[in-house]
């Protein structure tokens, strides 16, 4: 039993391991039952045990009249109708509960106008209430649906008194229609099967609960901004308040009932989006557009001529809404006609002129009176109105035109209107001869010769693809329904005997291969077939020159419970996707992925794409998914030898460049002769080949990879890359610029050439020069000043033989004038936040707590340890060390609510480079260190074992154990093993200890069962398939947690947890010698690799030897 924590107020989550209660129905017979009890600001609830999610009883704190002691270990909670008696494990624990309950009862937050009801808000928030049958119970329950919760009561009287059974959070719920009067409310923890009295009531309950789920998942941020424009607070069509839907192309906001009619117009006329659920659609420009126009201004155009007899009211029926909205937006019946209406050329000219201004309402009027959004402006530099608006920096004009790029016109030329009804795509018909192989149930990996194909007459009509022996036959050899097609792939030319082939995958796990020698024949068939099975919501994908198109199920960070259906098209290295309930399509640049891996999960194939978010693609069928997986992984790799064909970071920098720069920044800035020394040629070639094969999978680690090998990989990559970083067309212009004598003219020319580079080349050059700028700032340590770096990188970047210094001079000037040439306001990049004239990093470290008065800006040399940083902070504040004081530097992560004391020998710089925006360093006393050292001193064996509560992280794929569960752990000098129970023979999981990073604390939103938790992060060392996991452990006591943490630290640092004499560590800090070598070349400009290596060896043996004859 864990004692209750006492608090002056009501904590958000207050719980005990146990608290028995007794029934009060019979005062003479006291029967206590052990219950798990929770108290928060609004409710006192008790459960069968701590693992239960749904309570047995819930008591509103607003219905509690008093709380008082009634004897040994007991107290009573008195409500307006009943008295509940509880017994604690001790008087001390009982007093703690009474104190907190009395505070809760007396807290004004808990007092509502409604005295007894759990739902103390006004009755208008009760979306629905009434009796329902719950499967498994004999009597009906009184159910109340309020906002994002469903409350269950024994009867209506209990509801009025504020004493319920439990409540269900709808943000984890899903409603499913089952039998005639039944429906299921499904949560991850339990399925509630309800039955209503009538079919009509059931439909009302289902609809209300689905709305509640949508409400629970919605976000009001966008709606609040748009409603800030007063007229947007009322429906543009019927005037209802707080409209939650909008047509993003028509620039009007409307209510839910009108939204249904807008959808009926089709996406070519009205693009309907939710203000609360389609958050990713609402860019800042689109929000500003709606705030600028507003319903009032938009209706100056759309509703300029509405007769009072035809105007809608909030109470108007569905038929009236349909008639009015169709007339208003499809026919343009009530709009204000533009004075140029009917004159197409004049409308287009006026549009081109107006987009240069900020008058968006005029643009709206022109477009919906017939102006062509895609008309030619007459200016080849800015050929379209969108390009013209962009050139004048009219962002809202660009946003409006972009939303209406494909909007169907409601008016045709000549001044008359034509009603264009939205309908399903027409039935596609096509016929002709194709060559076909026999269908198979596995991927086709071998080349099919022409002899393996048979000539077939093929027809496509009414959604059926038939193939016949010849055009004379009336009975088809086979039929393929369009609704059965799940994927179509276009093969590269000459993959098979016929030059051009395509594959069709069906939902019955069959693969059909068709081909022809004529490219146009295959193109027409592919176009006709895809038009027949791709839905209208994904028709934008058909405009792409795709290699593969089809449907797959997916999960993302917003939906991990159940997969949704999406439509995907692979075009080169870009995966275009039309997700459910999303606007248009989204593009996933596969070469810019952070992670990409595939495997089997839940009996399905899975492919995880990780870029801005995690996207989990699931294959219901193995055949088509395997082909998708292979195609995506191939597209995500490097496809050529130019910079733009490499795997890229989000900043358009090749991954190989980014990884090498990051590693050298972290491990090699102070390495003497960095970039000058030769590495091991075989290791350089092997590492470069790994990068070329799959740069994303390569993880450079200190100890495994030598700095000189990595630096030579980077140089060799630039020397070998096709076209070079400066491009073969412009490299001579760069070289000739070095001869310009006027410095300002030279910088201007460099800036011009930089702006002319392709996007990837420009980003890569800036990243490299930024890095070299940082390297030369450490010249005191690495001996690599501007001149030396230029000697090394000039020939590599310009791919020359190094016989003259022109290439080196360009590199030297780019580094020297880095800030001016690259227009850097302040020198960016972590490594360049430095003190004047020094090579040290500057970072903010806090003393004892994170507040402004505790900030300290500290220079962080690459060699500084955590102990040295700690003493630096203490020296500044003149804090003297006393016996038994254990000052330590902690890494704190506010988002994860964790902290980790750095080992006193741990280098600070790599830690700083890995910190996110939610993390910081703080120096404070380690109050548990003495107890940890005493415990470790008493240990005979380095290992530890015992029970802990375990939970996996589920944020990546939605997999893993939910909630905390008891598991048995064994920690040895090499590994941490997890067993389901003590008697288990085989571990469920096992991790090497050296790959674990242990933090103290567990984030509260995971609802840890105790406050003594550890967060453990595992990073694998495998190069081919790097892996990162995170999970959580909870101990029963603080002592137990401290012992586990001490054992982890002891094993990871070979028993050296704290220095035997801390003052020695303080005295051992030394300032590096200041050795400046100026601009003297350290290694000959020319010569064989062996000669250069020998020069480096000589320099390493006697650095002053080079200067004795100077």
N, C-alpha and C positions, 0 to 999 in steps of 0.2 A: 504494500500500500504506500502510495506517495502522498506526503502531506500537501495540503492545499496552500497555494501561494496567497498571501493576503494583499489586498489592494485598497487604496482609498476610494477608487471609483469602480465602475463595473468594467471589467476587461472584455474585449470583443469575443474571447473564447476562454471560458473558465471551466475547468473540469477536475474531477477526482477519479482515482482508479476505482474507488467503490464508495457507495453511499447507500445503505439499506433504507428502505421506506416500509411502512406498514399500512395496511388498509384500516380505515376508520369506521367501516360499516358496523363492526362489533367491538365496542370499547372494552368489553370484558375479555375478548380473545384477541390478543395482539399477535399477529403473524407478520413477521418482517421478511421482506424479500430483497435480495441483493440486486441493486440497480446501479447502472452507470449514469451519472447525473451531469448535465451541462447547464451553465448559466451564462447568458449574454445580456445585452442591454434590454431586450424585449421579451425574452422567454426563459422560463425554467423548464427543462425537458429531462426526462429520464428514459433510459434504454435498457434492453436486456443485458447488453455487455458493451464494452468499448468499441467493438468492431461493427456494431450496427449503425446504419446510416439513418434509418427512420425510427423515430421515437415511439414509445408506448403511450406516452402522455405528454402534453404540452400545456403549460400554464402561463398565461400572459402576465407579465410583471405588473401590468396596469390593473389586473383584477385581484392582486394580492393586497389584503387589507392590513395584515400585520405579520411579523415574524418574531418568535420569542423562544427562549429556553424553557424546557418543561421537565427537566430532570437530567439524570446522569446520561451524558452523551447524546441526548435527544433534544430536538427542537421541532416546533410546528409552524407550518405555513398556512395562514388562514385566508381563504378567499371569501367572496360574497355568498358562496353556496356550500363550500366544503372545506374541511380542514385536513391537511396532509401532515402526517407525523414522520419525521426522519430520524435515524440514529446513525451517528458517525462512529469512527473507530476509537476516538478519544475525545475528551472534553476540549482539548486544544483545537482539534480539527473542527469540532462542532462550533466553537466560538468563532472560528474563522468564517465558516459558512454563514452563521447568523449575521456577522458584521457586514459581509459583502451583500447578503440579501437585503438587509435593512437599508444599505446605501442604494441598492437598485430600486427598492420600493420608494425611497424618498427622492430619487433622481427625477427632476422635472421632465427629462427626456422620456421617461417611462409613463408619464401621466398624459392621458389622451382625453379628448372630450367624451369619447365613448368609454364608459367606465369599465365594462367587462369584456367587450369583444376583443379577440386577438387582432382583428382587422380594424384597427382604431381609426383608419382613414375614413373619409366620407363615403357614403354609400355609393356614390357615383363610380368609385374605383372597384366596386364589386361587379366584375364583368358578368358573372353568372353564379347562381347558387340554387341548391335544391337537393332532393334525395336521389341517390343512385345505389344500385346493388354492386357490391364488390365481391368478386369470386372468392370463395373460401369462407365467407361470413354469412350467417343466416339472416341477420337483420340488415336493413338498408343503412347507409351512412349519409349524413348531411354534408355535402361537398360545396365548398366555396372557392371560386376562382377569382383571384384578386391580383391584378398586374402580372407579375412573373412568378406567382406561387399558387399552388392548389392546396387548400387546407381540408383536412378530414375531421369530422366530428361524429360523435355517437348519435346526436340528434340536434334539432334546431335550438333547443333549450340550452345545451352545452355551448353552442355557438354564441348565444347571447351572453352567457356567463363568462366566456373567455377561457374555457377549458376544452382543449381539443385533443386529438390523437397524435397527429403529426402533420407536417407540411412537405410538399414536393417542390423543389426548385425546377422551374420549367426550362432553364437554360441548358439542362442536360437531358431534357425530355423529347420524346417523339411520339406522335399520335398516329395510330394505325386503325383503320376501319376493318372490323372483323365480321361478325354475324349481323343479323338483321337489326337487332337493337343493341348490339355490343360493340365495344371498341377498347383498344389497349393503349394505356399510357406507359411507354417503355422508357426506363432509365438504365444507366449502366449497372445499377445495383438491384433493381427489382422491376417486375412487370405488374402493373395494376390493371386488372381486367374489369371494366365497368359495364353495367347494363342499365339503360334508361327505360322509362315506362313506355315510350312510343318511339317510332322511327323519327318523327319530327324533332323530338327532344334530343335524340341521339345526334342528329345532324347539327343541332344548335350547340351541343356540348363539344363536338369534334371541331367545329369551326372556331368556337371561342378558345379552345385550348391551343389550336394551331396559331391563332393570333397572339396568344399569350407567349408561345415559344418564340415567335418572330419578335415580339416586344422585348423578350429577355435577351435576345441576341443582337438587338438593334443598337445603333450608336446615334446619339442625338447631336453630336458635334456639328455635322453639316447642316442638319435641320435648323439648329439654333442660329447659325450664321445667316442662313437664307431667310429665316423668319424675321431677322433684324430689319429687313426691308418691310415696312408696315403692310404693303399691299400683298406681299407673299404669304401673309398670315391667313389669307382667305383664298379659297379655291377660285381659279381663274374662270371656271365654267359655271359653277352653281353657287359659289359664295360660302361654302362650308368652312368652318374655322380649322386652323392647324392642318393644312393639307400636307401629306407626307409623300407625295409622288410628283414627278416632273417629267416633261418632255424636253430632253436636253437639246434637241434641235429646234424646237418651237419656242423655247425660252419661256414656258409657262409652268406654274406649279398648280397641282390639282389634288382633289381628295381621292380616297380609295375607290369610291363608287364610280367616279368619272374615269379613274385609271383603267378600269376594266373596259370601258368603251374606247379609250385611246389605244389599248392593245389591239382591239379589233380593227383599227385602221392599218395595222401592220407597221413594221420597223422602217419601211421606206417613207412613211409619212410622219409617224410619231414614235420617237425612241424613248420608251417609258423606262424610268429608273427611280429607285427608291431613295429618298433623302436619308434614310436611316440604315439601310442594309447594303447599299451599293457604294460604300465609302471610297473604294479605290477608283471609282469613276470620277469622283468629284475632285478634280484638280483645283488648285488655288485660282487659276484663270477662269474655270467654269463657274466657280462660286461667285467670283467678282462679277462675271457676266450677268448672273441672275440677280445679284444685288443692284447692279447698275440699271438694268431694265425694270425688273419687278413686274408683277402681274398688271399693275395699273398702266404702265407705259406700253407693255406688250399688247394689252387689250385696246390701246389707242389704234392699233393696226387690226388685230384679229376681231375685235368686237365693236368696230366703229359704227355699225349700222344694224344693231340687234333690235327688232321690234319688241316692245314690252310683252306682247302676247306669246313670243317664242322664247323669252328668257327663262333660264333654269333657276330653280330654288333648291336649297339643301334637301328638301323633301320630295323632289321630283322623282318620278318612277324611272325604271331602267329604260323603257322604250323611249320616253321623252329625252333622256340623256343621249341615247344612241342617235336619235334623229338630229338633235342639236349639235353634238360634237362632230358628226359626219358632215353636216352642212358648214360648220365653222372652219374645220381644218382640211377636210378632203376637198370640198367644193369651193371653199373660200367665199361663202355667201355673204358674210357680214364684214369682211375686211374693208380697209380704206384703200381704194385703188390708187396706185401711183399715177402721177400725171403722164409718165412715159409708158404706161401699160399698153401692150400691144405692139410696141416698137422694139424689137429684140436688140438691134444694134445699139440704139440709144440707151436701153436698160443696161447692157453690158458695159458701155462706156461710162455711164454714171456710177456703176458698181466699182469700176477700176479707180475712179476719182475718189469715191467716198471712203474706200478702205484705207486711204492715206490719212483720214481723220479719225476721231474717236466717236463719231456718231453711229453707234451700232444699231439704233432703232431704224435709221434710214437704210442701213444695209439689210436689215430684216425685211423691210418693206420692199426693197428692190428684188431680193432673192425670191420672196414668195409672191411677187408679181411677174416673175418670169425671167429675171436676170440669171445668167449661167455662171454658177460658182467656178466652173473650170474653164471659162472663156479665155481667149488669148488677149493679153494686155497690149500687144504691139511692141513690148520691150523684151528682147531675147534674154537679157540678164535676169529679168523677173517676169517670166512668161504667164503666170497665173495670178489672180487676185490675192491668193494666199501668200505667194512669194512677195508680191508688192507690199502687202500689209506687214510682212515680216521685216522688209527693208526699212519701213518707217517705224518699226518697233511698236506696232499697234497690236498688243498681245490679245486683247479681247476680240478684236476683229478676226484675228487668226483663229481663235477658239471657236467663234460662231461659224466661220466659213468651214473649218474642219469638221464640225458636227453636221454640217449640211452638204458635205462633199458628195454624198451618195443619196441625198434625200430626193424622193420622187416629186416631180413638179405637179402641182395641182392645177396649173394653168398652162395652156398651150398658146402658141402665137396666134395672132389674128383677133385677139380680144374676146374670144369665147372660151368658156370653161368646159372641161371634159371630166367626168367622174371616173377616177382610176381606182377601182376596187382592189383591195389586197386579197390575194388568193394563193393557194398552194402552187408550187411550180407545175407547169403543164407536163403532161406525159411525154417523155422523150422517146422518139422513134429513130432507129438507125438500122442499117443492114449492110451486109457485104461479106466477102471471104476473109477468113483469118486462118492461121495455122496453129494447131493446138496439140499439146501433149496430153497423155492420160493424167487425170487428177491424182494427186498423192496426198498422203497424210503426214508428211515430214518436209522440212525445208529442202529446197533444191540447191545443193551445193556444188554439183558437177555441171560442166558445160553440156548442153543438149545439142546434139548434131541435127542438121536439117532432116536427116532420115528418121528421126524420132518424132517429128511433127507430122500431123495429118491435116489436110486441107478440109475446112468445114465452112458451111454457109451459116452465118450468124445473124440473128435478128434481135433487136431490142424494142419491145413494145409493151405498153401497159404494165411496166414494172417487172417484166420477165425477160431474161436473156436466154434465148434458145439457140442451140447449135445443131445443125443437120448434116447428114452425109453429103448432100449436095443441095443446090437451089431447086431441084426438082422434087425432093422429098417433102412430104407433108407431116411426117411424124418425126419429132426431134430426137436426137440421140441423148440429149440431156437438157435440163432446165435449171436455171439459177435465178432465184428471186432476188430482186434488188434489196429487199429488206433483210436478206440473209447475208449480204456482203458486209464484212467488218473492216476490210482493208484492201487497198489497191496500191501496188508498187510498180513503178516504172524502172526497168533495169537499164544500166549503162549500155551504150551501143556495143554491139558485137559480143555481148556476154554469152549468147547462145548462137546456134547455127544461123538463125535469122537475125538480121542486123538490129532490129528493134523489137523488143518484147516487153510484156507487162504481166504481172501476177495478180490474181484475184484470190483473196482469202475469204472463206465462208464461215459462218458460225457453227457449222458441223465439222470443223477441223479438216477441211479439204482445201488444197491449193491447186489452182488452175493456171496454167501457163499458156499464153497466147502470143503470137508474133507475126511479123510481116517484114518484108524488105523495104517497104515504102514508109518513111517517117510520118508523112501526113496521114496515112491510113491509121496508124497506131494512135496519133494525136487525136483524131476525130473519135475513135472508139473510147479512148480514155476520157475525153471530155464528155461524151454522151453518158457513159456509165457512171462517172462521178456525179454528174448532175442529177442522176436518177436516185442515188442513195444518200447523198449528202443533204441534210435538212436545210431549210431556209435560214435558220439561225446561224449556220456555219457557212453560208454560201460565199462569204468573202474569201474563204480558203481556196475556192475554185479559180480565183484570179492569180494565184501563185503558180510558178513553174515548179511544181512539187515533184519530189522523187517518190514520196509515199504519203498516202492520205487514208484516214480511217478513224474509227472510234476506239476509245480506251476508257477505262474507269480510273479515277484519280482521287487522291486525298491531298489536302494541303493543310497549312497551319491553322486555317479557320474551320476545317472540317476533318476531324480525325476519327469520328465515330463510324460513319458509313461512307462508302465511295460514291462519287457522282459520275455521271456520264459526260465525257468531253470529246470533242472532235479535234484531231491533230493533223497537221501537214508538215512534212520535213522538206525544207528547201535549203540545200547546201548545208551550212553549219547552223542554221536557225530552225528552231521548232516553233511553228505557229500553232496556237491553241485557241479554241473557242470553248470557254468554260461555261458551265451551267450558271444561268442568272448573271452573266457578265456582258458588258458591252463589247460587241465586235470581237476582235481577236487580240491575243497577247503574243508577243514574240519572246522566246527564250533563246538567248545567244549561247549555244552549246559550248563554244570555245571559251566562254567566260565563266563557266561553272566553277564553283568552289569545290564541289564534290559530285561524283557520279558513280553509283554502284548498283549492282543488281543481285537478286537472289530469290529464294523461295520463302514466302511468308504466308502463314495460315493456309497452306495448300495452294496458294496462287503464286504466279510469277510477279515479282516486284522490281521496279526500277525507280531509284530515288534520285531526283534531280535537285541539287541544292545550289541556289544562286542568291537572289534577294530573299527567297523563302524556300522552305522545303516542299517539294512536290513529289508525292509518291504515286507512281503510275502502276496500276494493277492490271494484270492480264487475266481475264476469265478463261481464255483459251491459250494453251501453250504454244500452238503453231504460229499464230500471227504475232503473239507477244515476243517470241524469240527473234523473229525477223525485225520487229520494232527495236528491241534491245540492241541487236547487233548494229543496226543502222544508226541509232542514236549514239552509241559508243564510238562508232567510226567517225561520225560527223563531229563529235566532241574532241577528237584528236587533232594533231597537226596534219595538215593536208598538203604542205608544200615547203619550199625553202625560203620564201620571203617572210618578212616580219609579220605581215598581216595574216599569214596563213598559219601562224603558231597559235597554241593555246594561250589565251589572254586573260589578264585580270580585268576587273571592272573598269579600271583606269586605262585600258587599251595598251597595257605593257605586257610583252611576252612573259609567261609564267617563269621560264628559265631565267630571264633577266631579273625579275622581281625576287625570285628565291635566292639567287646568287648574291644580289645586292643586300638583301635582308640578312643573310648568313654572315657575310663579310662585315656588315655594320655591327652585328651582334658579337662576332668572335674574332674579327681580324683587323679592326681599325688601328690597333696599336702594334700589329705584327710587323716587325722590321722587314723592309723591302717588299711589302705587299704589292702584288701585281708585277714585281720585277723578278722575283725568284721563280724558278721553274719547278713545277710539281713532278709527280711520277707519271710518265707519259701513258702507261697502260691504264692507270686509274683515271686519268683525265679523259681518255678515249671512252672508257667504260661508262663514266658518269655522263658524258655528253650524249652517248647513245641512249642511256636511260631517259634523259630529258627529251630527246627527239622522239622516242617511242611513246612516252606519256608523261609529260612534264608535271601534270597535276598530281601524279602518284609519288613523285620524288620528294622525300623529306630529308633535308640536310640537318645533320645532328653533330654537335661538338663531340669529338672523340672518335666518331666514325668517319668523318670526312675532314681532310686536312684543308686548312685555309688556302694554301698555295695551289692545291688541286682545283678548288672551286674557283679561285681567281683566274686560273688559266682556262677553265671551261668557259667562263664569261668572255674572255678575250678571243678564244678560238671560235666561239659562236658568232661574234661580230665579224670576225675575219671571213667566216664561211657563208654567212647569210647572203642569199641571192640579192644583188643590187646594192647591198650595203645599207647602213643606216641613213646615209645622206642621199641615196638613190644614185644609180649610174648616170642618170641624165643631169643631175645638179651637182655632182661632187666637184667638178672642175670650177664651178662658180664659187663654191665654198673655199676651195684652195686659193683661187685668185683674190678673194676678199682679204686674205691675210696680208696682201701687198699694199692695201690701202693705207696711206699714211695718216690721214685725218681720223682721229679716234671716234668722234661723233658720227662721221660718215660710215666708218667701219661697223660700228654697233648697229646703225640703221640698216646697213646691208645684211648683216647677220640676222636681224629681226625679220627682214623681208624674206630671206631664204628659209628661215624657220617656219614662217607662216605658209610657205609654199609646199612644205613637206606633207606627205600623206598623214592622216590622223595617227596611225599607230607609230610611224617613224618619229613624229613630233613628240608624242607622249614618252616614247622610249628614250629619245635623246635627252629630254628634260630630266627624266628619272636618273639617267646615267650621269649627267653633268652635276646634278644635285648631289649624287653620291660621291663623285670625285671631288667636289667642293668640300664635302665633309672629310674625305680622306686626307686632303692636304691640310686641313685644320689640325690634324693630328701628326703633322710632320715632325714635331719634337720627339715623337715615339717611333713612328714608322719610317722616317727618313724619306718620305715620298712627298716632295713639294711639287709645285706647279710644273716645273721643268721636267722632273723625273716622270710624273704621270703622263705628260705630253709625249715623252719619248716612247713610253710603252703603248699608249692607246692610239697615237696618231696613225701608225701603219695598220693597226687592227681595224680601226673604224673606217679608214679610207681604202683598206685592202691593197696597200702599196708595199714595195720592198723596203721602205725606210731609208733609201739612199739620200734623200734630202729631208730638210726639216719643215717643209711647208705643211705637211699633215699634222706634225706635232705642234706647229705654231697655231693652227686653227683650234686644236684641242686646248692648248694653253690659254688662248684668248677667251674661249667659251667658258672655261672655269674662272678665269680672272674677272671677267665681266658678266658672270652668271646672273647677278641680280638685275642688271640693266637689260641684257639681251632677252632674258626670259620673263621680263616684266614682273619680277617677284617683289611684292610690296614689302614683305619681311621674309627673311630667309626661312623657308618652311622645311618640314621634315624633322623627325625627332632628333636626328643626330646633329642638326644645325641649331638647336636651341642652346647657345653656348655663351660663355662669358667672353668679353672682348679679349682677343689675342690668345685665348687658351683653347685647348682641345677638349674641354670638359663639358658634359651635358649639364643643363640646369633643370631641376624639377622642383616641385612643391612637396614638402614633407611636413606633416603635422606633428605637434607634440601633445600627446595624451588624448586629444579629441579633435574632430574636424570642425574648426571654427576659424574665423579670419584672424583673430588675435594669436592663434597658435600656429599660423603659417610660417614656414621657413623655406626660403629658396636656396637650394644647395647644389653646388657643383658635384656632378657624379662622374668621376673618372671611370674608364672602362674596367679598371682593376679593383674598384672599391667594393668591399664586402659589407654585409649587413651590420656587422659589429662596428666597423669603421664609421658607417653612416650614423649609427646610434650614438657613438661617442662624439661625433661632429655636432649633432643636435644638442647633446647635453652640455658640451663645452660652450656653445653659443649662449645657452641660457644659464651658464655657470651653475649647473646642477652637479653636485658632488656625489660620488657613489658611496653608499654605505653598505655595511655588511648585510647580506641577505637581500640586497636589492638586485633584481633581475630585470634590467632594462633590455628591451628587445624591439626590433623593427617588425611591424605587422603589415601584411597585405590585406586590405579590407575591400570586399565587394558588396556594395550597398544593394544592388539588385538581387543578388543571391542571398543576402543577409548572412554572409560568412566572413571569417577572417582566418589568416594563417600566419603564425610566427615564422619569420624567415630564419633559417639556420645561420648561426653567426658567421660561418665561412661562405655563405651563399653570395654570389655576385649580384649586385643590385641592378646593374644595367640591363641584363636580359629580362629580369622581372619587370622593370619599367617599360621595356619595349613590348611586353605582352599584355600590359594592363589595358582594359577597355575604359570607356568613358565613365563607367559606374564604379571604378576602382581607384584607390589611392593608397599611399603609404603613411603610416603613423607610428611614431616611436612612443612607447608606453611601457609600464611595468608588466612583466609576465607573472601574474600572481600565482599561477599554478606550477611554475617551474621548480620551486623548491620541493613541492610534493612529488613532482614527476621524478626528480633526481633521487629522492629518498626511495621511491618505489623501484626505480631501475637499479639502485645500489643493492637492494634486497633480493633482486631476481637472480635465480640460479640459471634458468634457461632463458634464451632470448625469445622463445616462442610464446604465444598466448592463444587461448581458445575460450569460447563461451557463446552464449545466446545473445543476439541483438535483434532489434526490429529493423527490417530491410525493406526498402522501396526503390524501384528502378525509375529512371527518368524516362518520360513518355513523349517528350516534345518533338522527337525527330520523325518517327513513323507512326506514332500513336500505338506503339506496341509496349509490352512489358507488364510488370505487375502493378496494379493500381492499389494504392493504400499500403500501409505498413504491415508486414507479416513476420512472425518469429522465424529466424533462421540461425543455424549454428555455424560459427566461423572458426577457422584455424589459421593463425598468422604465424608463418615461419620465417626464417632468414632469407628465403627466396620467393615465397608466394603467399597470397591470401586466397584461401579456399572457402567456398560457401556450400553448406549441406542443408538439405531440407529439414533434417532433424538429427539429433545426436546419434541415433542408431544407423544412419545412412552410411553405406560403404563407399559410394561414389559421390564426388562433389558435383553440384549442379553447375558451378562456375569456378574458374580459377584465373587469377591474374598475377603477373610478376610484380613484386613489391617495388622494384626500381621504376616501374612505369606509373606508379600511383602518386597523386598529389592530394593530401588530406587537409581539409578545412574544418574549422570548428563552426558549428551552427547549421541549421536547416531552415529554408525559407518558410514563413508562416502559412503561406497559401496552400502548402502541402499538408497542413494540419498534422504535424508530428505528434505522436502520442506522449512524448516527454520533451522537456526543454534541453536535454543533454544529447545533442545530435552532432553527427559528423557528415560532411558532404565530401564524397570521394570522386576524384576525376581520374580516369584512366586514358592514357594516350599510348597506342601501340607503337612499336618501333619498326613495324614492317614497312618496307619501301613500296611494295607492290599494291597493298591494300591497307592504307593507313586507316586507323579506327579511333574514334573518341567516344567514351561512354561517361555517364555521370550517374551516381546513385547515392542513396542516403541511408545512414545508419542511426538508430536511436538506442541509447543505453538507459537502464533503469535509474542510475544514480550518477551524480557528478564524478564521484570517485572512479566508477567503472569507466566512464568516458575518458577521464584523465589517464587512466592506465592504458587504454587502447591507444590513445594519441601518443603517449610516451613510448610505447613499444614500436609504433610506426616510425617515429623519429629515430629511435635508437637503431633499428634495423637499417634504415635508409642511410644513416651516417656512421655505421660501424661502431656504434656505442658512444661516439663523440657528440653528445647532445649539447653540452655547455663547456666552455673552456675551463680548465682546472684553475687557472689564475686569470681572471678577466682583465686585470690591469695590464698583463703582458700583451694581450691583444691590443689594448689601447696604445701601448708604447711602441708597438711594432709597425704602426702606420708610418710610411715613409713617402717623401715627395720624390717623384721620378727625376732623374738628372735631366737638365736642359741641354740637349745635344742638337745643335742646329747645324745643318750641312749646306745651307744656302742653295744656290742653283748649280752646283757642280754635278756633272753627270756621274752617277754611281757605277754604271755598267756601260761598256762600249755600245755605240749605236748599231754596229754591224758585227757579224761574227756568227759562228755556229752555235747551236744550242749548248754544246759542251763548254765552249769558251765563255758563254754568258753565265753558265752554272758555276764555272771555276771562279769567275769574277765575284760572284755572290759569296762563294765560300771564302775567298780571300778577304772580302770586306767584313764578313761575319767574324773572322779570326782577329782582324786588327782594323777597326774602323778608321783609325787615324793614318793608316799607311797611305791612303790616297792623297793626303794633304802634305806629306813631308817635303815634297819637291815643289810645292806651290809658293 
